[in-house]
Amino acid sequence: MMEKPLATISITELCQRAHASRTYFYRHYQNFDQIIAAYQTHNMLRYLRRLPRTDQVTLPELMTHYFEHTKTETETYQLLIKNNKLDVLVKTFQTVFQLLIKQDRIGGHGPNITNPYYLLFFSGGVINIAANWVSNGCVESPQYLGQMIAHFALSPSN
């Protein structure tokens, strides 16, 4: 994807570059989206391993760590944005956020955290902010964005 748009890359070309057979590819994946999702899932697991080793992480901390991680993955985010693959970022973020909710690792979050529509809303918002931030050169600090997102999420509705 660094050299040409995803839409112009064939499975054969990908397999040749990866030194893998087409049989291997199709045994594990059905399309490019699945291989990109697998990479992003692995990427998000690295993010989880870097979280503080405490029972709970506050939402500002969680989001600060997410944006620190995103900054280290700027090139990947830019490629996914360029190739219209924000949906992969949203899905992997949702998966990780759900896991953290299930493990009761997010401290001090509002009462909407268990509402399934909130998960969709929150994930889409965070990823859109991350995409905009990366596209604009990561000007603000991860701490600033972590605080801002926590403020949006925890502000009472009027």
LOKE-702602 format. One record per residue: residue number from 1; residue in three letters; x, y, z of N, C-alpha, C in turn. Coordinates in pm, whole numbers, always signed. Layout:
N
+------+------+--------+--------+--------+--------+--------+--------+--------+--------+--------+
| fise | zaro |   n_xx |   n_yy |   n_zz |  ca_xx |  ca_yy |  ca_zz |   c_xx |   c_yy |   c_zz |
+------+------+--------+--------+--------+--------+--------+--------+--------+--------+--------+
|  NUM |  Ala |      X |      Y |      Z |      X |      Y |      Z |      X |      Y |      Z |
...
+------+------+--------+--------+--------+--------+--------+--------+--------+--------+--------+
! end
This chain:
158
+------+------+--------+--------+--------+--------+--------+--------+--------+--------+--------+
| fise | zaro |   n_xx |   n_yy |   n_zz |  ca_xx |  ca_yy |  ca_zz |   c_xx |   c_yy |   c_zz |
+------+------+--------+--------+--------+--------+--------+--------+--------+--------+--------+
|    1 |  Met |    +82 |   -120 |     +0 |     +0 |     +0 |     +0 |    +86 |   +126 |     +0 |
|    2 |  Met |   +214 |   +115 |    +35 |   +302 |   +230 |    +28 |   +335 |   +264 |   -117 |
|    3 |  Glu |   +332 |   +164 |   -202 |   +373 |   +184 |   -340 |   +257 |   +210 |   -435 |
|    4 |  Lys |   +140 |   +154 |   -403 |    +25 |   +174 |   -490 |   -104 |   +149 |   -413 |
|    5 |  Pro |   -217 |   +198 |   -464 |   -344 |   +181 |   -394 |   -380 |    +34 |   -374 |
|    6 |  Leu |   -444 |     +7 |   -264 |   -485 |   -129 |   -231 |   -569 |   -192 |   -341 |
|    7 |  Ala |   -656 |   -113 |   -402 |   -746 |   -165 |   -506 |   -670 |   -221 |   -627 |
|    8 |  Thr |   -544 |   -182 |   -644 |   -468 |   -230 |   -760 |   -371 |   -344 |   -725 |
|    9 |  Ile |   -372 |   -388 |   -599 |   -284 |   -497 |   -556 |   -359 |   -630 |   -567 |
|   10 |  Ser |   -300 |   -724 |   -636 |   -364 |   -856 |   -649 |   -318 |   -948 |   -536 |
|   11 |  Ile |   -396 |  -1050 |   -511 |   -360 |  -1150 |   -410 |   -228 |  -1217 |   -451 |
|   12 |  Thr |   -213 |  -1245 |   -579 |    -90 |  -1307 |   -628 |    +31 |  -1219 |   -597 |
|   13 |  Glu |    +18 |  -1090 |   -626 |   +128 |   -996 |   -600 |   +160 |   -991 |   -450 |
|   14 |  Leu |    +58 |   -985 |   -368 |    +78 |   -982 |   -223 |   +152 |  -1108 |   -177 |
|   15 |  Cys |   +107 |  -1222 |   -223 |   +168 |  -1349 |   -183 |   +314 |  -1358 |   -229 |
|   16 |  Gln |   +341 |  -1310 |   -350 |   +479 |  -1311 |   -399 |   +568 |  -1223 |   -312 |
|   17 |  Arg |   +519 |  -1104 |   -277 |   +598 |  -1011 |   -194 |   +618 |  -1066 |    -53 |
|   18 |  Ala |   +521 |  -1140 |     -4 |   +527 |  -1196 |   +132 |   +597 |  -1332 |   +135 |
|   19 |  His |   +632 |  -1383 |    +18 |   +691 |  -1516 |     +8 |   +600 |  -1621 |    +71 |
|   20 |  Ala |   +471 |  -1609 |    +40 |   +371 |  -1704 |    +88 |   +290 |  -1754 |    -32 |
|   21 |  Ser |   +236 |  -1872 |    -21 |   +157 |  -1925 |   -131 |    +15 |  -1871 |   -126 |
|   22 |  Arg |    -52 |  -1873 |   -239 |   -193 |  -1833 |   -244 |   -275 |  -1929 |   -156 |
|   23 |  Thr |   -236 |  -2056 |   -152 |   -305 |  -2154 |    -68 |   -299 |  -2111 |    +78 |
|   24 |  Tyr |   -181 |  -2069 |   +121 |   -166 |  -2022 |   +259 |   -258 |  -1903 |   +284 |
|   25 |  Phe |   -256 |  -1807 |   +191 |   -340 |  -1688 |   +207 |   -486 |  -1728 |   +223 |
|   26 |  Tyr |   -536 |  -1809 |   +131 |   -679 |  -1844 |   +134 |   -716 |  -1940 |   +247 |
|   27 |  Arg |   -617 |  -2009 |   +302 |   -644 |  -2093 |   +418 |   -672 |  -2006 |   +541 |
|   28 |  His |   -610 |  -1888 |   +545 |   -621 |  -1801 |   +663 |   -709 |  -1677 |   +642 |
|   29 |  Tyr |   -723 |  -1635 |   +517 |   -797 |  -1511 |   +488 |   -883 |  -1529 |   +364 |
|   30 |  Gln |   -989 |  -1452 |   +358 |  -1073 |  -1454 |   +239 |  -1048 |  -1333 |   +150 |
|   31 |  Asn |   -997 |  -1223 |   +211 |   -976 |  -1100 |   +134 |   -876 |  -1011 |   +207 |
|   32 |  Phe |   -845 |   -897 |   +145 |   -749 |   -803 |   +203 |   -796 |   -746 |   +336 |
|   33 |  Asp |   -925 |   -721 |   +348 |   -976 |   -664 |   +473 |   -943 |   -753 |   +592 |
|   34 |  Gln |   -950 |   -883 |   +574 |   -922 |   -975 |   +684 |   -774 |   -972 |   +724 |
|   35 |  Ile |   -687 |   -959 |   +627 |   -543 |   -954 |   +660 |   -509 |   -820 |   +725 |
|   36 |  Ile |   -572 |   -713 |   +680 |   -552 |   -582 |   +742 |   -607 |   -583 |   +884 |
|   37 |  Ala |   -723 |   -643 |   +903 |   -783 |   -652 |  +1037 |   -694 |   -735 |  +1130 |
|   38 |  Ala |   -636 |   -842 |  +1080 |   -547 |   -925 |  +1162 |   -424 |   -844 |  +1205 |
|   39 |  Tyr |   -370 |   -766 |  +1113 |   -255 |   -680 |  +1147 |   -296 |   -578 |  +1253 |
|   40 |  Gln |   -410 |   -514 |  +1234 |   -456 |   -413 |  +1329 |   -488 |   -474 |  +1465 |
|   41 |  Thr |   -542 |   -594 |  +1467 |   -568 |   -662 |  +1594 |   -436 |   -685 |  +1668 |
|   42 |  His |   -336 |   -732 |  +1597 |   -203 |   -751 |  +1656 |   -148 |   -618 |  +1707 |
|   43 |  Asn |   -168 |   -514 |  +1629 |   -125 |   -380 |  +1665 |   -193 |   -334 |  +1794 |
|   44 |  Met |   -323 |   -357 |  +1806 |   -396 |   -316 |  +1925 |   -358 |   -400 |  +2048 |
|   45 |  Leu |   -317 |   -523 |  +2027 |   -268 |   -605 |  +2139 |   -139 |   -546 |  +2195 |
|   46 |  Arg |    -54 |   -492 |  +2107 |    +66 |   -422 |  +2154 |    +26 |   -302 |  +2240 |
|   47 |  Tyr |    -78 |   -231 |  +2198 |   -129 |   -117 |  +2275 |   -174 |   -163 |  +2413 |
|   48 |  Leu |   -248 |   -273 |  +2419 |   -296 |   -324 |  +2548 |   -181 |   -362 |  +2642 |
|   49 |  Arg |    -76 |   -419 |  +2585 |    +38 |   -459 |  +2668 |   +110 |   -339 |  +2728 |
|   50 |  Arg |    +96 |   -223 |  +2668 |   +163 |   -102 |  +2718 |    +81 |    -26 |  +2821 |
|   51 |  Leu |    -42 |    -68 |  +2844 |   -124 |     +0 |  +2944 |    -66 |    -24 |  +3083 |
|   52 |  Pro |    -88 |    +71 |  +3175 |    -39 |    +51 |  +3312 |    -94 |    -79 |  +3372 |
|   53 |  Arg |    -12 |   -144 |  +3451 |    -50 |   -271 |  +3513 |   -129 |   -247 |  +3641 |
|   54 |  Thr |   -243 |   -188 |  +3627 |   -331 |   -163 |  +3740 |   -466 |   -228 |  +3711 |
|   55 |  Asp |   -548 |   -241 |  +3814 |   -680 |   -300 |  +3794 |   -762 |   -217 |  +3696 |
|   56 |  Gln |   -757 |    -85 |  +3714 |   -835 |     +2 |  +3627 |   -749 |   +117 |  +3577 |
|   57 |  Val |   -783 |   +163 |  +3458 |   -715 |   +275 |  +3395 |   -822 |   +381 |  +3372 |
|   58 |  Thr |   -792 |   +505 |  +3408 |   -891 |   +611 |  +3385 |   -906 |   +634 |  +3235 |
|   59 |  Leu |  -1018 |   +688 |  +3196 |  -1042 |   +716 |  +3055 |   -938 |   +812 |  +2997 |
|   60 |  Pro |   -901 |   +922 |  +3067 |   -796 |  +1008 |  +3011 |   -664 |   +934 |  +2990 |
|   61 |  Glu |   -627 |   +847 |  +3085 |   -505 |   +767 |  +3070 |   -515 |   +672 |  +2951 |
|   62 |  Leu |   -628 |   +604 |  +2942 |   -652 |   +508 |  +2835 |   -640 |   +576 |  +2699 |
|   63 |  Met |   -704 |   +692 |  +2685 |   -701 |   +763 |  +2558 |   -564 |   +824 |  +2529 |
|   64 |  Thr |   -495 |   +870 |  +2633 |   -359 |   +922 |  +2613 |   -270 |   +811 |  +2560 |
|   65 |  His |   -278 |   +693 |  +2621 |   -199 |   +579 |  +2573 |   -238 |   +542 |  +2429 |
|   66 |  Tyr |   -366 |   +550 |  +2399 |   -410 |   +518 |  +2263 |   -347 |   +615 |  +2163 |
|   67 |  Phe |   -348 |   +743 |  +2193 |   -291 |   +841 |  +2099 |   -139 |   +835 |  +2095 |
|   68 |  Glu |    -75 |   +797 |  +2204 |    +70 |   +773 |  +2199 |    +99 |   +657 |  +2104 |
|   69 |  His |    +20 |   +553 |  +2116 |    +36 |   +436 |  +2027 |     +7 |   +476 |  +1881 |
|   70 |  Thr |    -99 |   +551 |  +1862 |   -134 |   +596 |  +1726 |    -21 |   +676 |  +1664 |
|   71 |  Lys |    +42 |   +760 |  +1745 |   +153 |   +842 |  +1693 |   +268 |   +753 |  +1644 |
|   72 |  Thr |   +294 |   +642 |  +1714 |   +400 |   +551 |  +1670 |   +359 |   +475 |  +1543 |
|   73 |  Glu |   +229 |   +470 |  +1516 |   +176 |   +398 |  +1400 |   +123 |   +493 |  +1293 |
|   74 |  Thr |   +174 |   +616 |  +1291 |   +123 |   +718 |  +1199 |   +124 |   +670 |  +1054 |
|   75 |  Glu |   +231 |   +608 |  +1013 |   +242 |   +563 |   +873 |   +132 |   +462 |   +837 |
|   76 |  Thr |   +106 |   +370 |   +928 |     +0 |   +271 |   +906 |   -136 |   +339 |   +897 |
|   77 |  Tyr |   -162 |   +431 |   +990 |   -289 |   +504 |   +988 |   -305 |   +581 |   +857 |
|   78 |  Gln |   -198 |   +647 |   +813 |   -205 |   +723 |   +687 |   -238 |   +632 |   +569 |
|   79 |  Leu |   -178 |   +514 |   +566 |   -207 |   +419 |   +458 |   -352 |   +372 |   +463 |
|   80 |  Leu |   -402 |   +342 |   +582 |   -540 |   +297 |   +594 |   -638 |   +409 |   +558 |
|   81 |  Ile |   -607 |   +531 |   +599 |   -692 |   +646 |   +563 |   -692 |   +664 |   +412 |
|   82 |  Lys |   -574 |   +662 |   +353 |   -560 |   +681 |   +208 |   -636 |   +575 |   +129 |
|   83 |  Asn |   -644 |   +455 |   +184 |   -710 |   +344 |   +115 |   -853 |   +319 |   +165 |
|   84 |  Asn |   -912 |   +419 |   +229 |  -1051 |   +413 |   +276 |  -1078 |   +292 |   +365 |
|   85 |  Lys |   -990 |   +269 |   +461 |  -1003 |   +155 |   +552 |  -1022 |   +197 |   +698 |
|   86 |  Leu |  -1086 |   +311 |   +719 |  -1113 |   +354 |   +857 |  -1201 |   +254 |   +930 |
|   87 |  Asp |  -1285 |   +183 |   +855 |  -1374 |    +84 |   +917 |  -1294 |    -24 |   +991 |
|   88 |  Val |  -1177 |    -58 |   +941 |  -1094 |   -158 |  +1008 |  -1045 |   -102 |  +1142 |
|   89 |  Leu |  -1007 |    +25 |  +1142 |   -964 |    +88 |  +1267 |  -1078 |    +94 |  +1368 |
|   90 |  Val |  -1197 |   +127 |  +1321 |  -1314 |   +134 |  +1410 |  -1343 |     -4 |  +1470 |
|   91 |  Lys |  -1343 |   -106 |  +1387 |  -1374 |   -241 |  +1436 |  -1271 |   -291 |  +1536 |
|   92 |  Thr |  -1143 |   -268 |  +1510 |  -1042 |   -316 |  +1605 |  -1048 |   -235 |  +1735 |
|   93 |  Phe |  -1075 |   -105 |  +1725 |  -1091 |    -23 |  +1846 |  -1210 |    -74 |  +1928 |
|   94 |  Gln |  -1321 |   -103 |  +1861 |  -1439 |   -155 |  +1931 |  -1407 |   -285 |  +2004 |
|   95 |  Thr |  -1336 |   -373 |  +1938 |  -1301 |   -501 |  +1997 |  -1219 |   -482 |  +2125 |
|   96 |  Val |  -1119 |   -396 |  +2117 |  -1033 |   -371 |  +2233 |  -1112 |   -302 |  +2344 |
|   97 |  Phe |  -1193 |   -204 |  +2309 |  -1270 |   -131 |  +2409 |  -1369 |   -225 |  +2478 |
|   98 |  Gln |  -1432 |   -313 |  +2401 |  -1524 |   -413 |  +2460 |  -1450 |   -504 |  +2558 |
|   99 |  Leu |  -1331 |   -545 |  +2520 |  -1250 |   -630 |  +2608 |  -1220 |   -558 |  +2739 |
|  100 |  Leu |  -1182 |   -432 |  +2730 |  -1152 |   -355 |  +2851 |  -1276 |   -336 |  +2938 |
|  101 |  Ile |  -1392 |   -318 |  +2874 |  -1518 |   -307 |  +2949 |  -1548 |   -440 |  +3020 |
|  102 |  Lys |  -1535 |   -548 |  +2944 |  -1563 |   -681 |  +3000 |  -1472 |   -713 |  +3119 |
|  103 |  Gln |  -1347 |   -668 |  +3111 |  -1252 |   -691 |  +3219 |  -1263 |   -587 |  +3330 |
|  104 |  Asp |  -1356 |   -493 |  +3316 |  -1377 |   -384 |  +3412 |  -1247 |   -308 |  +3438 |
|  105 |  Arg |  -1175 |   -276 |  +3329 |  -1046 |   -207 |  +3339 |  -1058 |    -56 |  +3325 |
|  106 |  Ile |  -1175 |     -5 |  +3283 |  -1189 |   +138 |  +3260 |  -1254 |   +202 |  +3382 |
|  107 |  Gly |  -1175 |   +276 |  +3456 |  -1225 |   +338 |  +3578 |  -1282 |   +476 |  +3552 |
|  108 |  Gly |  -1384 |   +511 |  +3628 |  -1440 |   +646 |  +3623 |  -1511 |   +682 |  +3495 |
|  109 |  His |  -1558 |   +584 |  +3422 |  -1632 |   +612 |  +3298 |  -1778 |   +633 |  +3330 |
|  110 |  Gly |  -1847 |   +702 |  +3243 |  -1989 |   +732 |  +3264 |  -2077 |   +610 |  +3258 |
|  111 |  Pro |  -2205 |   +627 |  +3289 |  -2300 |   +515 |  +3295 |  -2335 |   +457 |  +3157 |
|  112 |  Asn |  -2304 |   +528 |  +3051 |  -2340 |   +479 |  +2916 |  -2245 |   +372 |  +2864 |
|  113 |  Ile |  -2140 |   +343 |  +2937 |  -2035 |   +255 |  +2885 |  -2086 |   +117 |  +2842 |
|  114 |  Thr |  -2192 |    +67 |  +2903 |  -2242 |    -66 |  +2867 |  -2349 |    -62 |  +2758 |
|  115 |  Asn |  -2390 |    +55 |  +2716 |  -2488 |    +67 |  +2609 |  -2420 |    +36 |  +2476 |
|  116 |  Pro |  -2469 |    -63 |  +2399 |  -2402 |   -100 |  +2273 |  -2395 |    +16 |  +2173 |
|  117 |  Tyr |  -2492 |   +106 |  +2176 |  -2486 |   +220 |  +2084 |  -2378 |   +319 |  +2126 |
|  118 |  Tyr |  -2351 |   +326 |  +2255 |  -2243 |   +412 |  +2301 |  -2110 |   +362 |  +2248 |
|  119 |  Leu |  -2090 |   +231 |  +2246 |  -1967 |   +174 |  +2193 |  -1947 |   +217 |  +2048 |
|  120 |  Leu |  -2053 |   +212 |  +1967 |  -2044 |   +254 |  +1827 |  -2012 |   +403 |  +1817 |
|  121 |  Phe |  -2081 |   +483 |  +1897 |  -2061 |   +628 |  +1898 |  -1919 |   +663 |  +1941 |
|  122 |  Phe |  -1876 |   +606 |  +2052 |  -1744 |   +638 |  +2108 |  -1632 |   +594 |  +2014 |
|  123 |  Ser |  -1642 |   +472 |  +1963 |  -1538 |   +420 |  +1874 |  -1526 |   +504 |  +1747 |
|  124 |  Gly |  -1639 |   +535 |  +1687 |  -1637 |   +619 |  +1566 |  -1578 |   +755 |  +1593 |
|  125 |  Gly |  -1613 |   +814 |  +1708 |  -1560 |   +945 |  +1743 |  -1409 |   +943 |  +1764 |
|  126 |  Val |  -1361 |   +846 |  +1840 |  -1217 |   +837 |  +1866 |  -1139 |   +815 |  +1737 |
|  127 |  Ile |  -1187 |   +725 |  +1653 |  -1115 |   +697 |  +1528 |  -1119 |   +817 |  +1434 |
|  128 |  Asn |  -1229 |   +887 |  +1426 |  -1235 |  +1006 |  +1342 |  -1140 |  +1114 |  +1393 |
|  129 |  Ile |  -1132 |  +1131 |  +1524 |  -1037 |  +1227 |  +1579 |   -894 |  +1182 |  +1549 |
|  130 |  Ala |   -866 |  +1054 |  +1568 |   -732 |  +1002 |  +1540 |   -695 |  +1020 |  +1393 |
|  131 |  Ala |   -788 |   +993 |  +1302 |   -761 |  +1007 |  +1159 |   -733 |  +1154 |  +1124 |
|  132 |  Asn |   -811 |  +1244 |  +1180 |   -790 |  +1387 |  +1155 |   -657 |  +1432 |  +1213 |
|  133 |  Trp |   -626 |  +1385 |  +1333 |   -501 |  +1420 |  +1401 |   -380 |  +1374 |  +1320 |
|  134 |  Val |   -384 |  +1249 |  +1274 |   -274 |  +1194 |  +1194 |   -263 |  +1269 |  +1061 |
|  135 |  Ser |   -376 |  +1295 |   +997 |   -375 |  +1365 |   +868 |   -319 |  +1507 |   +879 |
|  136 |  Asn |   -335 |  +1568 |   +997 |   -286 |  +1704 |  +1019 |   -148 |  +1710 |  +1083 |
|  137 |  Gly |    -80 |  +1596 |  +1091 |    +57 |  +1596 |  +1140 |    +75 |  +1579 |  +1289 |
|  138 |  Cys |    -25 |  +1528 |  +1359 |    -15 |  +1499 |  +1503 |    +30 |  +1623 |  +1583 |
|  139 |  Val |    -33 |  +1735 |  +1555 |     +7 |  +1862 |  +1616 |    -14 |  +1863 |  +1768 |
|  140 |  Glu |   -135 |  +1827 |  +1813 |   -163 |  +1827 |  +1957 |    -95 |  +1708 |  +2023 |
|  141 |  Ser |    -75 |  +1719 |  +2152 |    -11 |  +1609 |  +2226 |   -113 |  +1497 |  +2251 |
|  142 |  Pro |    -65 |  +1374 |  +2266 |   -155 |  +1264 |  +2304 |   -228 |  +1293 |  +2436 |
|  143 |  Gln |   -160 |  +1360 |  +2529 |   -222 |  +1393 |  +2658 |   -341 |  +1488 |  +2638 |
|  144 |  Tyr |   -323 |  +1587 |  +2552 |   -430 |  +1681 |  +2524 |   -552 |  +1609 |  +2467 |
|  145 |  Leu |   -527 |  +1521 |  +2369 |   -638 |  +1447 |  +2307 |   -703 |  +1351 |  +2405 |
|  146 |  Gly |   -622 |  +1288 |  +2490 |   -678 |  +1198 |  +2591 |   -772 |  +1272 |  +2685 |
|  147 |  Gln |   -729 |  +1389 |  +2729 |   -812 |  +1472 |  +2817 |   -938 |  +1520 |  +2745 |
|  148 |  Met |   -924 |  +1563 |  +2620 |  -1037 |  +1615 |  +2544 |  -1144 |  +1507 |  +2523 |
|  149 |  Ile |  -1102 |  +1388 |  +2483 |  -1198 |  +1280 |  +2460 |  -1266 |  +1241 |  +2591 |
|  150 |  Ala |  -1191 |  +1233 |  +2699 |  -1252 |  +1202 |  +2829 |  -1353 |  +1310 |  +2867 |
|  151 |  His |  -1320 |  +1434 |  +2840 |  -1413 |  +1543 |  +2870 |  -1542 |  +1526 |  +2789 |
|  152 |  Phe |  -1529 |  +1498 |  +2659 |  -1648 |  +1478 |  +2574 |  -1730 |  +1359 |  +2626 |
|  153 |  Ala |  -1662 |  +1251 |  +2659 |  -1732 |  +1129 |  +2700 |  -1798 |  +1141 |  +2836 |
|  154 |  Leu |  -1737 |  +1216 |  +2924 |  -1785 |  +1222 |  +3061 |  -1871 |  +1345 |  +3091 |
|  155 |  Ser |  -1883 |  +1437 |  +2995 |  -1966 |  +1555 |  +3017 |  -2112 |  +1515 |  +3023 |
|  156 |  Pro |  -2186 |  +1569 |  +3119 |  -2328 |  +1537 |  +3126 |  -2402 |  +1597 |  +3006 |
|  157 |  Ser |  -2499 |  +1525 |  +2956 |  -2577 |  +1577 |  +2843 |  -2679 |  +1678 |  +2894 |
|  158 |  Asn |  -2711 |  +1773 |  +2809 |  -2808 |  +1877 |  +2847 |  -2946 |  +1842 |  +2800 |
+------+------+--------+--------+--------+--------+--------+--------+--------+--------+--------+
! end
